[in-house]
């Protein structure tokens, strides 16, 4: 993770066919998931023609020349497949303030092509050792994100 305010990026490739590289080529990403709207735009060259952007609508302004948020939102709205939501506020409003990232995952579920129940199962496995309350908070967050899907 970034320690000095820089960007953090990960490539995840899922395929039933052989994958020849761990990096996604320009124009090859089916989905861009972003915790911050300007970051979604930063990686736009990687998005395929029919790809999806799933992003938080809340900016993290950490540079003096951060673009106007309305300009960023207008640029994102030019893309055919975009889900943009205020994950931080949704998390707070629904009593799961530490699960904003899982809300984003729920919003991306269909675009990722992963069955919803498989994501629920994964949450149970990953968070199970932390107790049922944590599992249920993350399941709730996943459902909040799922409701935001178009």
N, CA, C and O atoms as a GROMACS GRO file, in nm:
protein
  600
    1UNK      N    1   0.084  -0.118   0.000
    1UNK     CA    2   0.000   0.000   0.000
    1UNK      C    3   0.088   0.124   0.000
    1UNK      O    4   0.202   0.123   0.047
    2UNK      N    5   0.031   0.229  -0.055
    2UNK     CA    6   0.105   0.353  -0.065
    2UNK      C    7   0.133   0.411   0.073
    2UNK      O    8   0.045   0.412   0.160
    3UNK      N    9   0.251   0.458   0.092
    3UNK     CA   10   0.289   0.518   0.220
    3UNK      C   11   0.303   0.669   0.210
    3UNK      O   12   0.310   0.738   0.312
    4UNK      N   13   0.308   0.723   0.088
    4UNK     CA   14   0.334   0.866   0.072
    4UNK      C   15   0.231   0.935  -0.016
    4UNK      O   16   0.263   1.032  -0.084
    5UNK      N   17   0.108   0.887  -0.016
    5UNK     CA   18   0.003   0.954  -0.091
    5UNK      C   19  -0.006   0.915  -0.238
    5UNK      O   20  -0.086   0.972  -0.311
    6UNK      N   21   0.074   0.820  -0.282
    6UNK     CA   22   0.069   0.777  -0.421
    6UNK      C   23  -0.046   0.682  -0.445
    6UNK      O   24  -0.121   0.648  -0.354
    7UNK      N   25  -0.058   0.642  -0.570
    7UNK     CA   26  -0.168   0.551  -0.604
    7UNK      C   27  -0.132   0.407  -0.570
    7UNK      O   28  -0.015   0.371  -0.562
    8UNK      N   29  -0.234   0.329  -0.552
    8UNK     CA   30  -0.218   0.186  -0.527
    8UNK      C   31  -0.303   0.115  -0.632
    8UNK      O   32  -0.422   0.145  -0.647
    9UNK      N   33  -0.244   0.024  -0.701
    9UNK     CA   34  -0.316  -0.047  -0.805
    9UNK      C   35  -0.287  -0.195  -0.796
    9UNK      O   36  -0.176  -0.236  -0.762
   10UNK      N   37  -0.388  -0.274  -0.827
   10UNK     CA   38  -0.372  -0.419  -0.833
   10UNK      C   39  -0.441  -0.468  -0.959
   10UNK      O   40  -0.546  -0.417  -0.998
   11UNK      N   41  -0.382  -0.567  -1.021
   11UNK     CA   42  -0.443  -0.633  -1.136
   11UNK      C   43  -0.488  -0.770  -1.091
   11UNK      O   44  -0.412  -0.845  -1.030
   12UNK      N   45  -0.612  -0.804  -1.121
   12UNK     CA   46  -0.664  -0.936  -1.091
   12UNK      C   47  -0.724  -0.991  -1.219
   12UNK      O   48  -0.814  -0.932  -1.278
   13UNK      N   49  -0.671  -1.104  -1.261
   13UNK     CA   50  -0.720  -1.164  -1.385
   13UNK      C   51  -0.788  -1.295  -1.351
   13UNK      O   52  -0.728  -1.383  -1.289
   14UNK      N   53  -0.914  -1.308  -1.393
   14UNK     CA   54  -0.991  -1.429  -1.376
   14UNK      C   55  -1.030  -1.480  -1.514
   14UNK      O   56  -1.084  -1.404  -1.595
   15UNK      N   57  -1.003  -1.606  -1.541
   15UNK     CA   58  -1.036  -1.658  -1.672
   15UNK      C   59  -1.040  -1.810  -1.669
   15UNK      O   60  -0.969  -1.874  -1.591
   16UNK      N   61  -1.124  -1.866  -1.754
   16UNK     CA   62  -1.123  -2.011  -1.771
   16UNK      C   63  -1.019  -2.051  -1.876
   16UNK      O   64  -0.989  -2.169  -1.892
   17UNK      N   65  -0.965  -1.953  -1.947
   17UNK     CA   66  -0.860  -1.975  -2.045
   17UNK      C   67  -0.724  -1.947  -1.982
   17UNK      O   68  -0.717  -1.879  -1.880
   18UNK      N   69  -0.616  -1.998  -2.041
   18UNK     CA   70  -0.483  -1.967  -1.988
   18UNK      C   71  -0.456  -1.816  -1.990
   18UNK      O   72  -0.495  -1.746  -2.083
   19UNK      N   73  -0.390  -1.770  -1.887
   19UNK     CA   74  -0.355  -1.628  -1.876
   19UNK      C   75  -0.204  -1.619  -1.896
   19UNK      O   76  -0.127  -1.686  -1.828
   20UNK      N   77  -0.163  -1.535  -1.992
   20UNK     CA   78  -0.021  -1.529  -2.026
   20UNK      C   79   0.055  -1.421  -1.951
   20UNK      O   80   0.178  -1.418  -1.956
   21UNK      N   81  -0.015  -1.333  -1.882
   21UNK     CA   82   0.052  -1.228  -1.806
   21UNK      C   83  -0.034  -1.191  -1.686
   21UNK      O   84  -0.156  -1.201  -1.690
   22UNK      N   85   0.032  -1.149  -1.580
   22UNK     CA   86  -0.045  -1.106  -1.464
   22UNK      C   87  -0.092  -0.962  -1.476
   22UNK      O   88  -0.174  -0.916  -1.397
   23UNK      N   89  -0.041  -0.889  -1.575
   23UNK     CA   90  -0.081  -0.750  -1.595
   23UNK      C   91  -0.190  -0.741  -1.701
   23UNK      O   92  -0.191  -0.817  -1.798
   24UNK      N   93  -0.280  -0.648  -1.683
   24UNK     CA   94  -0.389  -0.626  -1.778
   24UNK      C   95  -0.342  -0.524  -1.880
   24UNK      O   96  -0.294  -0.416  -1.844
   25UNK      N   97  -0.356  -0.556  -2.009
   25UNK     CA   98  -0.311  -0.462  -2.112
   25UNK      C   99  -0.407  -0.344  -2.128
   25UNK      O  100  -0.521  -0.349  -2.082
   26UNK      N  101  -0.359  -0.238  -2.193
   26UNK     CA  102  -0.446  -0.125  -2.224
   26UNK      C  103  -0.568  -0.176  -2.301
   26UNK      O  104  -0.555  -0.256  -2.394
   27UNK      N  105  -0.685  -0.129  -2.261
   27UNK     CA  106  -0.809  -0.169  -2.326
   27UNK      C  107  -0.855  -0.310  -2.292
   27UNK      O  108  -0.947  -0.362  -2.354
   28UNK      N  109  -0.791  -0.372  -2.193
   28UNK     CA  110  -0.822  -0.511  -2.162
   28UNK      C  111  -0.898  -0.536  -2.033
   28UNK      O  112  -0.932  -0.650  -2.003
   29UNK      N  113  -0.925  -0.432  -1.957
   29UNK     CA  114  -0.993  -0.450  -1.828
   29UNK      C  115  -1.144  -0.453  -1.846
   29UNK      O  116  -1.202  -0.363  -1.907
   30UNK      N  117  -1.207  -0.555  -1.793
   30UNK     CA  118  -1.353  -0.564  -1.796
   30UNK      C  119  -1.415  -0.479  -1.687
   30UNK      O  120  -1.527  -0.430  -1.701
   31UNK      N  121  -1.342  -0.461  -1.577
   31UNK     CA  122  -1.394  -0.386  -1.462
   31UNK      C  123  -1.280  -0.307  -1.398
   31UNK      O  124  -1.169  -0.359  -1.380
   32UNK      N  125  -1.307  -0.184  -1.364
   32UNK     CA  126  -1.218  -0.103  -1.281
   32UNK      C  127  -1.296  -0.071  -1.155
   32UNK      O  128  -1.404  -0.011  -1.161
   33UNK      N  129  -1.241  -0.111  -1.041
   33UNK     CA  130  -1.304  -0.082  -0.912
   33UNK      C  131  -1.214   0.018  -0.842
   33UNK      O  132  -1.094  -0.003  -0.828
   34UNK      N  133  -1.273   0.128  -0.799
   34UNK     CA  134  -1.193   0.236  -0.743
   34UNK      C  135  -1.255   0.292  -0.616
   34UNK      O  136  -1.376   0.316  -0.609
   35UNK      N  137  -1.173   0.312  -0.516
   35UNK     CA  138  -1.218   0.372  -0.391
   35UNK      C  139  -1.227   0.524  -0.400
   35UNK      O  140  -1.265   0.591  -0.304
   36UNK      N  141  -1.190   0.580  -0.518
   36UNK     CA  142  -1.182   0.725  -0.532
   36UNK      C  143  -1.208   0.759  -0.679
   36UNK      O  144  -1.151   0.695  -0.767
   37UNK      N  145  -1.292   0.859  -0.709
   37UNK     CA  146  -1.333   0.882  -0.848
   37UNK      C  147  -1.221   0.924  -0.944
   37UNK      O  148  -1.221   0.881  -1.060
   38UNK      N  149  -1.127   1.005  -0.900
   38UNK     CA  150  -1.019   1.046  -0.991
   38UNK      C  151  -0.931   0.926  -1.025
   38UNK      O  152  -0.877   0.917  -1.136
   39UNK      N  153  -0.915   0.834  -0.931
   39UNK     CA  154  -0.838   0.713  -0.959
   39UNK      C  155  -0.904   0.629  -1.066
   39UNK      O  156  -0.836   0.567  -1.147
   40UNK      N  157  -1.037   0.625  -1.067
   40UNK     CA  158  -1.108   0.553  -1.172
   40UNK      C  159  -1.072   0.611  -1.309
   40UNK      O  160  -1.047   0.538  -1.404
   41UNK      N  161  -1.070   0.743  -1.318
   41UNK     CA  162  -1.035   0.808  -1.445
   41UNK      C  163  -0.888   0.785  -1.481
   41UNK      O  164  -0.855   0.774  -1.599
   42UNK      N  165  -0.803   0.778  -1.383
   42UNK     CA  166  -0.660   0.758  -1.408
   42UNK      C  167  -0.636   0.628  -1.486
   42UNK      O  168  -0.545   0.621  -1.569
   43UNK      N  169  -0.716   0.526  -1.458
   43UNK     CA  170  -0.695   0.396  -1.520
   43UNK      C  171  -0.790   0.370  -1.637
   43UNK      O  172  -0.799   0.258  -1.688
   44UNK      N  173  -0.860   0.472  -1.680
   44UNK     CA  174  -0.954   0.460  -1.790
   44UNK      C  175  -0.892   0.400  -1.917
   44UNK      O  176  -0.960   0.325  -1.986
   45UNK      N  177  -0.766   0.430  -1.952
   45UNK     CA  178  -0.707   0.367  -2.071
   45UNK      C  179  -0.704   0.214  -2.067
   45UNK      O  180  -0.693   0.150  -2.171
   46UNK      N  181  -0.713   0.157  -1.950
   46UNK     CA  182  -0.711   0.012  -1.936
   46UNK      C  183  -0.849  -0.051  -1.958
   46UNK      O  184  -0.860  -0.172  -1.980
   47UNK      N  185  -0.954   0.030  -1.952
   47UNK     CA  186  -1.090  -0.022  -1.960
   47UNK      C  187  -1.124  -0.065  -2.102
   47UNK      O  188  -1.096   0.006  -2.199
   48UNK      N  189  -1.185  -0.183  -2.114
   48UNK     CA  190  -1.230  -0.230  -2.245
   48UNK      C  191  -1.351  -0.150  -2.290
   48UNK      O  192  -1.415  -0.081  -2.210
   49UNK      N  193  -1.382  -0.160  -2.417
   49UNK     CA  194  -1.493  -0.083  -2.476
   49UNK      C  195  -1.624  -0.104  -2.401
   49UNK      O  196  -1.699  -0.009  -2.380
   50UNK      N  197  -1.651  -0.227  -2.359
   50UNK     CA  198  -1.775  -0.258  -2.289
   50UNK      C  199  -1.754  -0.276  -2.139
   50UNK      O  200  -1.839  -0.333  -2.070
   51UNK      N  201  -1.641  -0.228  -2.088
   51UNK     CA  202  -1.607  -0.248  -1.947
   51UNK      C  203  -1.688  -0.161  -1.853
   51UNK      O  204  -1.760  -0.070  -1.894
   52UNK      N  205  -1.675  -0.192  -1.727
   52UNK     CA  206  -1.747  -0.125  -1.620
   52UNK      C  207  -1.651  -0.050  -1.529
   52UNK      O  208  -1.539  -0.095  -1.505
   53UNK      N  209  -1.695   0.065  -1.480
   53UNK     CA  210  -1.626   0.136  -1.372
   53UNK      C  211  -1.720   0.133  -1.253
   53UNK      O  212  -1.836   0.174  -1.262
   54UNK      N  213  -1.669   0.085  -1.141
   54UNK     CA  214  -1.742   0.085  -1.015
   54UNK      C  215  -1.657   0.169  -0.920
   54UNK      O  216  -1.544   0.132  -0.888
   55UNK      N  217  -1.711   0.283  -0.876
   55UNK     CA  218  -1.627   0.373  -0.798
   55UNK      C  219  -1.705   0.445  -0.688
   55UNK      O  220  -1.826   0.465  -0.697
   56UNK      N  221  -1.631   0.483  -0.587
   56UNK     CA  222  -1.686   0.572  -0.487
   56UNK      C  223  -1.700   0.710  -0.550
   56UNK      O  224  -1.620   0.749  -0.634
   57UNK      N  225  -1.801   0.783  -0.509
   57UNK     CA  226  -1.822   0.919  -0.562
   57UNK      C  227  -1.752   1.024  -0.477
   57UNK      O  228  -1.748   1.142  -0.513
   58UNK      N  229  -1.696   0.983  -0.365
   58UNK     CA  230  -1.635   1.078  -0.272
   58UNK      C  231  -1.486   1.094  -0.300
   58UNK      O  232  -1.411   0.996  -0.296
   59UNK      N  233  -1.443   1.216  -0.329
   59UNK     CA  234  -1.301   1.236  -0.358
   59UNK      C  235  -1.215   1.231  -0.232
   59UNK      O  236  -1.261   1.260  -0.122
   60UNK      N  237  -1.091   1.193  -0.252
   60UNK     CA  238  -0.990   1.202  -0.148
   60UNK      C  239  -0.892   1.308  -0.197
   60UNK      O  240  -0.799   1.278  -0.271
   61UNK      N  241  -0.914   1.430  -0.154
   61UNK     CA  242  -0.837   1.544  -0.204
   61UNK      C  243  -0.706   1.552  -0.126
   61UNK      O  244  -0.703   1.600  -0.012
   62UNK      N  245  -0.598   1.506  -0.189
   62UNK     CA  246  -0.468   1.505  -0.122
   62UNK      C  247  -0.361   1.578  -0.203
   62UNK      O  248  -0.242   1.568  -0.173
   63UNK      N  249  -0.405   1.652  -0.306
   63UNK     CA  250  -0.312   1.732  -0.385
   63UNK      C  251  -0.375   1.870  -0.405
   63UNK      O  252  -0.497   1.883  -0.409
   64UNK      N  253  -0.292   1.974  -0.416
   64UNK     CA  254  -0.346   2.110  -0.426
   64UNK      C  255  -0.424   2.136  -0.555
   64UNK      O  256  -0.513   2.222  -0.556
   65UNK      N  257  -0.393   2.067  -0.662
   65UNK     CA  258  -0.460   2.092  -0.789
   65UNK      C  259  -0.562   1.983  -0.823
   65UNK      O  260  -0.582   1.951  -0.940
   66UNK      N  261  -0.624   1.927  -0.721
   66UNK     CA  262  -0.725   1.823  -0.743
   66UNK      C  263  -0.836   1.883  -0.829
   66UNK      O  264  -0.886   1.992  -0.799
   67UNK      N  265  -0.874   1.814  -0.936
   67UNK     CA  266  -0.979   1.868  -1.024
   67UNK      C  267  -1.114   1.883  -0.953
   67UNK      O  268  -1.140   1.817  -0.852
   68UNK      N  269  -1.197   1.969  -1.007
   68UNK     CA  270  -1.331   1.989  -0.955
   68UNK      C  271  -1.408   1.858  -0.962
   68UNK      O  272  -1.409   1.791  -1.065
   69UNK      N  273  -1.472   1.819  -0.853
   69UNK     CA  274  -1.540   1.691  -0.845
   69UNK      C  275  -1.654   1.682  -0.947
   69UNK      O  276  -1.682   1.573  -0.998
   70UNK      N  277  -1.719   1.791  -0.976
   70UNK     CA  278  -1.828   1.787  -1.076
   70UNK      C  279  -1.772   1.757  -1.215
   70UNK      O  280  -1.838   1.690  -1.294
   71UNK      N  281  -1.653   1.804  -1.245
   71UNK     CA  282  -1.587   1.773  -1.373
   71UNK      C  283  -1.554   1.624  -1.379
   71UNK      O  284  -1.573   1.560  -1.482
   72UNK      N  285  -1.503   1.571  -1.269
   72UNK     CA  286  -1.470   1.428  -1.264
   72UNK      C  287  -1.596   1.344  -1.284
   72UNK      O  288  -1.597   1.250  -1.362
   73UNK      N  289  -1.701   1.379  -1.212
   73UNK     CA  290  -1.828   1.305  -1.224
   73UNK      C  291  -1.883   1.314  -1.367
   73UNK      O  292  -1.934   1.215  -1.420
   74UNK      N  293  -1.873   1.430  -1.428
   74UNK     CA  294  -1.921   1.446  -1.566
   74UNK      C  295  -1.841   1.358  -1.661
   74UNK      O  296  -1.898   1.298  -1.752
   75UNK      N  297  -1.710   1.349  -1.640
   75UNK     CA  298  -1.626   1.261  -1.723
   75UNK      C  299  -1.664   1.114  -1.703
   75UNK      O  300  -1.669   1.038  -1.799
   76UNK      N  301  -1.690   1.076  -1.580
   76UNK     CA  302  -1.729   0.937  -1.554
   76UNK      C  303  -1.865   0.906  -1.615
   76UNK      O  304  -1.887   0.795  -1.664
   77UNK      N  305  -1.956   1.000  -1.612
   77UNK     CA  306  -2.090   0.977  -1.665
   77UNK      C  307  -2.092   0.963  -1.817
   77UNK      O  308  -2.193   0.921  -1.873
   78UNK      N  309  -1.982   0.997  -1.884
   78UNK     CA  310  -1.971   0.978  -2.029
   78UNK      C  311  -1.949   0.831  -2.064
   78UNK      O  312  -1.966   0.792  -2.179
   79UNK      N  313  -1.912   0.752  -1.967
   79UNK     CA  314  -1.884   0.610  -1.989
   79UNK      C  315  -2.016   0.535  -1.977
   79UNK      O  316  -2.098   0.563  -1.890
   80UNK      N  317  -2.036   0.439  -2.066
   80UNK     CA  318  -2.164   0.366  -2.070
   80UNK      C  319  -2.194   0.290  -1.942
   80UNK      O  320  -2.308   0.293  -1.895
   81UNK      N  321  -2.096   0.223  -1.885
   81UNK     CA  322  -2.120   0.134  -1.772
   81UNK      C  323  -2.048   0.185  -1.647
   81UNK      O  324  -1.932   0.152  -1.623
   82UNK      N  325  -2.118   0.265  -1.570
   82UNK     CA  326  -2.060   0.322  -1.449
   82UNK      C  327  -2.158   0.308  -1.333
   82UNK      O  328  -2.277   0.336  -1.346
   83UNK      N  329  -2.105   0.263  -1.222
   83UNK     CA  330  -2.178   0.269  -1.096
   83UNK      C  331  -2.093   0.355  -1.003
   83UNK      O  332  -1.979   0.321  -0.972
   84UNK      N  333  -2.151   0.467  -0.960
   84UNK     CA  334  -2.080   0.560  -0.874
   84UNK      C  335  -2.167   0.583  -0.751
   84UNK      O  336  -2.282   0.625  -0.763
   85UNK      N  337  -2.112   0.555  -0.634
   85UNK     CA  338  -2.191   0.573  -0.512
   85UNK      C  339  -2.102   0.618  -0.397
   85UNK      O  340  -1.982   0.591  -0.394
   86UNK      N  341  -2.164   0.686  -0.304
   86UNK     CA  342  -2.093   0.734  -0.186
   86UNK      C  343  -2.085   0.620  -0.085
   86UNK      O  344  -2.172   0.605   0.001
   87UNK      N  345  -1.981   0.540  -0.098
   87UNK     CA  346  -1.969   0.420  -0.014
   87UNK      C  347  -1.946   0.455   0.133
   87UNK      O  348  -1.993   0.383   0.221
   88UNK      N  349  -1.874   0.562   0.159
   88UNK     CA  350  -1.848   0.600   0.299
   88UNK      C  351  -1.978   0.638   0.368
   88UNK      O  352  -2.003   0.595   0.481
   89UNK      N  353  -2.060   0.720   0.302
   89UNK     CA  354  -2.187   0.762   0.363
   89UNK      C  355  -2.283   0.644   0.376
   89UNK      O  356  -2.351   0.630   0.478
   90UNK      N  357  -2.287   0.559   0.272
   90UNK     CA  358  -2.375   0.442   0.279
   90UNK      C  359  -2.333   0.351   0.395
   90UNK      O  360  -2.418   0.296   0.464
   91UNK      N  361  -2.204   0.336   0.414
   91UNK     CA  362  -2.154   0.253   0.524
   91UNK      C  363  -2.195   0.313   0.659
   91UNK      O  364  -2.242   0.241   0.747
   92UNK      N  365  -2.179   0.443   0.674
   92UNK     CA  366  -2.216   0.509   0.800
   92UNK      C  367  -2.367   0.502   0.824
   92UNK      O  368  -2.412   0.468   0.933
   93UNK      N  369  -2.444   0.533   0.720
   93UNK     CA  370  -2.590   0.534   0.732
   93UNK      C  371  -2.648   0.397   0.768
   93UNK      O  372  -2.754   0.389   0.828
   94UNK      N  373  -2.577   0.292   0.732
   94UNK     CA  374  -2.627   0.156   0.755
   94UNK      C  375  -2.556   0.084   0.869
   94UNK      O  376  -2.572  -0.037   0.886
   95UNK      N  377  -2.479   0.158   0.946
   95UNK     CA  378  -2.417   0.100   1.065
   95UNK      C  379  -2.302   0.004   1.038
   95UNK      O  380  -2.271  -0.080   1.122
   96UNK      N  381  -2.238   0.017   0.921
   96UNK     CA  382  -2.122  -0.068   0.888
   96UNK      C  383  -2.006   0.021   0.844
   96UNK      O  384  -1.954   0.005   0.733
   97UNK      N  385  -1.964   0.115   0.929
   97UNK     CA  386  -1.867   0.218   0.887
   97UNK      C  387  -1.731   0.165   0.842
   97UNK      O  388  -1.658   0.235   0.773
   98UNK      N  389  -1.698   0.043   0.880
   98UNK     CA  390  -1.568  -0.012   0.841
   98UNK      C  391  -1.576  -0.104   0.720
   98UNK      O  392  -1.480  -0.173   0.687
   99UNK      N  393  -1.690  -0.105   0.654
   99UNK     CA  394  -1.712  -0.198   0.543
   99UNK      C  395  -1.742  -0.130   0.410
   99UNK      O  396  -1.806  -0.189   0.323
  100UNK      N  397  -1.696  -0.006   0.394
  100UNK     CA  398  -1.722   0.066   0.269
  100UNK      C  399  -1.666  -0.008   0.149
  100UNK      O  400  -1.728  -0.009   0.042
  101UNK      N  401  -1.551  -0.070   0.163
  101UNK     CA  402  -1.491  -0.143   0.052
  101UNK      C  403  -1.576  -0.263   0.010
  101UNK      O  404  -1.580  -0.298  -0.108
  102UNK      N  405  -1.644  -0.325   0.104
  102UNK     CA  406  -1.730  -0.439   0.071
  102UNK      C  407  -1.857  -0.391   0.000
  102UNK      O  408  -1.913  -0.463  -0.081
  103UNK      N  409  -1.902  -0.270   0.031
  103UNK     CA  410  -2.013  -0.210  -0.043
  103UNK      C  411  -1.973  -0.199  -0.190
  103UNK      O  412  -2.052  -0.230  -0.279
  104UNK      N  413  -1.853  -0.155  -0.215
  104UNK     CA  414  -1.802  -0.144  -0.352
  104UNK      C  415  -1.798  -0.280  -0.420
  104UNK      O  416  -1.831  -0.292  -0.538
  105UNK      N  417  -1.757  -0.382  -0.347
  105UNK     CA  418  -1.755  -0.518  -0.401
  105UNK      C  419  -1.897  -0.562  -0.439
  105UNK      O  420  -1.917  -0.620  -0.546
  106UNK      N  421  -1.993  -0.536  -0.353
  106UNK     CA  422  -2.132  -0.571  -0.384
  106UNK      C  423  -2.182  -0.500  -0.508
  106UNK      O  424  -2.254  -0.559  -0.588
  107UNK      N  425  -2.144  -0.374  -0.525
  107UNK     CA  426  -2.184  -0.299  -0.644
  107UNK      C  427  -2.120  -0.355  -0.770
  107UNK      O  428  -2.176  -0.342  -0.880
  108UNK      N  429  -2.004  -0.418  -0.756
  108UNK     CA  430  -1.931  -0.472  -0.871
  108UNK      C  431  -1.967  -0.616  -0.902
  108UNK      O  432  -1.920  -0.671  -1.002
  109UNK      N  433  -2.048  -0.678  -0.821
  109UNK     CA  434  -2.075  -0.823  -0.831
  109UNK      C  435  -2.114  -0.868  -0.972
  109UNK      O  436  -2.052  -0.959  -1.026
  110UNK      N  437  -2.214  -0.807  -1.031
  110UNK     CA  438  -2.259  -0.850  -1.165
  110UNK      C  439  -2.152  -0.824  -1.269
  110UNK      O  440  -2.127  -0.909  -1.355
  111UNK      N  441  -2.088  -0.709  -1.262
  111UNK     CA  442  -1.982  -0.676  -1.359
  111UNK      C  443  -1.867  -0.776  -1.349
  111UNK      O  444  -1.803  -0.806  -1.450
  112UNK      N  445  -1.840  -0.826  -1.230
  112UNK     CA  446  -1.734  -0.924  -1.211
  112UNK      C  447  -1.773  -1.063  -1.261
  112UNK      O  448  -1.687  -1.146  -1.288
  113UNK      N  449  -1.903  -1.086  -1.272
  113UNK     CA  450  -1.950  -1.216  -1.317
  113UNK      C  451  -1.935  -1.325  -1.212
  113UNK      O  452  -1.921  -1.443  -1.245
  114UNK      N  453  -1.938  -1.285  -1.087
  114UNK     CA  454  -1.929  -1.380  -0.976
  114UNK      C  455  -2.066  -1.389  -0.910
  114UNK      O  456  -2.128  -1.287  -0.879
  115UNK      N  457  -2.113  -1.509  -0.890
  115UNK     CA  458  -2.243  -1.527  -0.828
  115UNK      C  459  -2.244  -1.466  -0.688
  115UNK      O  460  -2.148  -1.476  -0.612
  116UNK      N  461  -2.356  -1.401  -0.656
  116UNK     CA  462  -2.368  -1.332  -0.528
  116UNK      C  463  -2.345  -1.426  -0.410
  116UNK      O  464  -2.276  -1.390  -0.315
  117UNK      N  465  -2.402  -1.546  -0.415
  117UNK     CA  466  -2.386  -1.638  -0.302
  117UNK      C  467  -2.241  -1.682  -0.284
  117UNK      O  468  -2.200  -1.717  -0.173
  118UNK      N  469  -2.164  -1.682  -0.392
  118UNK     CA  470  -2.022  -1.716  -0.380
  118UNK      C  471  -1.945  -1.606  -0.307
  118UNK      O  472  -1.852  -1.633  -0.231
  119UNK      N  473  -1.985  -1.480  -0.331
  119UNK     CA  474  -1.923  -1.370  -0.257
  119UNK      C  475  -1.959  -1.376  -0.109
  119UNK      O  476  -1.875  -1.353  -0.022
  120UNK      N  477  -2.085  -1.408  -0.080
  120UNK     CA  478  -2.126  -1.425   0.060
  120UNK      C  479  -2.045  -1.536   0.127
  120UNK      O  480  -1.996  -1.519   0.239
  121UNK      N  481  -2.030  -1.648   0.058
  121UNK     CA  482  -1.951  -1.759   0.112
  121UNK      C  483  -1.807  -1.716   0.139
  121UNK      O  484  -1.749  -1.751   0.241
  122UNK      N  485  -1.750  -1.640   0.046
  122UNK     CA  486  -1.612  -1.593   0.062
  122UNK      C  487  -1.601  -1.501   0.184
  122UNK      O  488  -1.503  -1.509   0.259
  123UNK      N  489  -1.699  -1.414   0.203
  123UNK     CA  490  -1.698  -1.326   0.320
  123UNK      C  491  -1.704  -1.408   0.448
  123UNK      O  492  -1.632  -1.380   0.544
  124UNK      N  493  -1.786  -1.509   0.450
  124UNK     CA  494  -1.795  -1.596   0.569
  124UNK      C  495  -1.660  -1.663   0.598
  124UNK      O  496  -1.618  -1.673   0.713
  125UNK      N  497  -1.593  -1.708   0.492
  125UNK     CA  498  -1.462  -1.774   0.511
  125UNK      C  499  -1.355  -1.674   0.556
  125UNK      O  500  -1.280  -1.702   0.650
  126UNK      N  501  -1.349  -1.560   0.490
  126UNK     CA  502  -1.243  -1.463   0.519
  126UNK      C  503  -1.260  -1.399   0.657
  126UNK      O  504  -1.163  -1.382   0.730
  127UNK      N  505  -1.383  -1.364   0.692
  127UNK     CA  506  -1.407  -1.293   0.818
  127UNK      C  507  -1.454  -1.382   0.932
  127UNK      O  508  -1.472  -1.335   1.044
  128UNK      N  509  -1.475  -1.510   0.905
  128UNK     CA  510  -1.529  -1.601   1.005
  128UNK      C  511  -1.453  -1.604   1.136
  128UNK      O  512  -1.514  -1.611   1.242
  129UNK      N  513  -1.323  -1.597   1.130
  129UNK     CA  514  -1.243  -1.603   1.255
  129UNK      C  515  -1.257  -1.476   1.339
  129UNK      O  516  -1.217  -1.473   1.455
  130UNK      N  517  -1.315  -1.370   1.280
  130UNK     CA  518  -1.333  -1.245   1.354
  130UNK      C  519  -1.467  -1.240   1.427
  130UNK      O  520  -1.493  -1.145   1.501
  131UNK      N  521  -1.551  -1.340   1.405
  131UNK     CA  522  -1.677  -1.346   1.477
  131UNK      C  523  -1.797  -1.317   1.388
  131UNK      O  524  -1.786  -1.255   1.282
  132UNK      N  525  -1.911  -1.363   1.435
  132UNK     CA  526  -2.035  -1.352   1.358
  132UNK      C  527  -2.077  -1.207   1.334
  132UNK      O  528  -2.132  -1.177   1.228
  133UNK      N  529  -2.052  -1.117   1.427
  133UNK     CA  530  -2.091  -0.977   1.409
  133UNK      C  531  -2.017  -0.915   1.291
  133UNK      O  532  -2.076  -0.840   1.213
  134UNK      N  533  -1.890  -0.945   1.277
  134UNK     CA  534  -1.810  -0.893   1.165
  134UNK      C  535  -1.858  -0.955   1.034
  134UNK      O  536  -1.870  -0.885   0.933
  135UNK      N  537  -1.885  -1.084   1.036
  135UNK     CA  538  -1.936  -1.151   0.916
  135UNK      C  539  -2.067  -1.086   0.873
  135UNK      O  540  -2.083  -1.053   0.756
  136UNK      N  541  -2.158  -1.068   0.965
  136UNK     CA  542  -2.290  -1.012   0.932
  136UNK      C  543  -2.280  -0.868   0.885
  136UNK      O  544  -2.355  -0.826   0.796
  137UNK      N  545  -2.189  -0.789   0.943
  137UNK     CA  546  -2.169  -0.651   0.898
  137UNK      C  547  -2.122  -0.649   0.752
  137UNK      O  548  -2.167  -0.565   0.674
  138UNK      N  549  -2.033  -0.740   0.716
  138UNK     CA  550  -1.982  -0.744   0.580
  138UNK      C  551  -2.084  -0.801   0.482
  138UNK      O  552  -2.089  -0.758   0.367
  139UNK      N  553  -2.166  -0.896   0.526
  139UNK     CA  554  -2.275  -0.946   0.442
  139UNK      C  555  -2.375  -0.833   0.416
  139UNK      O  556  -2.425  -0.817   0.305
  140UNK      N  557  -2.404  -0.755   0.520
  140UNK     CA  558  -2.493  -0.640   0.505
  140UNK      C  559  -2.434  -0.538   0.406
  140UNK      O  560  -2.506  -0.486   0.321
  141UNK      N  561  -2.305  -0.511   0.418
  141UNK     CA  562  -2.239  -0.417   0.328
  141UNK      C  563  -2.244  -0.468   0.183
  141UNK      O  564  -2.268  -0.390   0.091
  142UNK      N  565  -2.223  -0.596   0.164
  142UNK     CA  566  -2.231  -0.656   0.030
  142UNK      C  567  -2.370  -0.634  -0.029
  142UNK      O  568  -2.384  -0.600  -0.147
  143UNK      N  569  -2.473  -0.653   0.052
  143UNK     CA  570  -2.612  -0.635   0.007
  143UNK      C  571  -2.641  -0.489  -0.028
  143UNK      O  572  -2.714  -0.461  -0.123
  144UNK      N  573  -2.584  -0.396   0.048
  144UNK     CA  574  -2.601  -0.253   0.019
  144UNK      C  575  -2.543  -0.222  -0.119
  144UNK      O  576  -2.605  -0.152  -0.199
  145UNK      N  577  -2.425  -0.274  -0.145
  145UNK     CA  578  -2.362  -0.253  -0.275
  145UNK      C  579  -2.442  -0.318  -0.387
  145UNK      O  580  -2.458  -0.261  -0.495
  146UNK      N  581  -2.490  -0.438  -0.361
  146UNK     CA  582  -2.569  -0.510  -0.462
  146UNK      C  583  -2.692  -0.427  -0.501
  146UNK      O  584  -2.729  -0.423  -0.618
  147UNK      N  585  -2.754  -0.361  -0.404
  147UNK     CA  586  -2.872  -0.280  -0.432
  147UNK      C  587  -2.840  -0.160  -0.521
  147UNK      O  588  -2.929  -0.104  -0.584
  148UNK      N  589  -2.714  -0.120  -0.526
  148UNK     CA  590  -2.674  -0.006  -0.607
  148UNK      C  591  -2.648  -0.042  -0.753
  148UNK      O  592  -2.628   0.046  -0.837
  149UNK      N  593  -2.647  -0.172  -0.784
  149UNK     CA  594  -2.622  -0.215  -0.922
  149UNK      C  595  -2.734  -0.166  -1.014
  149UNK      O  596  -2.849  -0.156  -0.973
  150UNK      N  597  -2.697  -0.136  -1.135
  150UNK     CA  598  -2.798  -0.093  -1.234
  150UNK      C  599  -2.856  -0.212  -1.304
  150UNK      O  600  -2.943  -0.196  -1.391
   0.00000   0.00000   0.00000
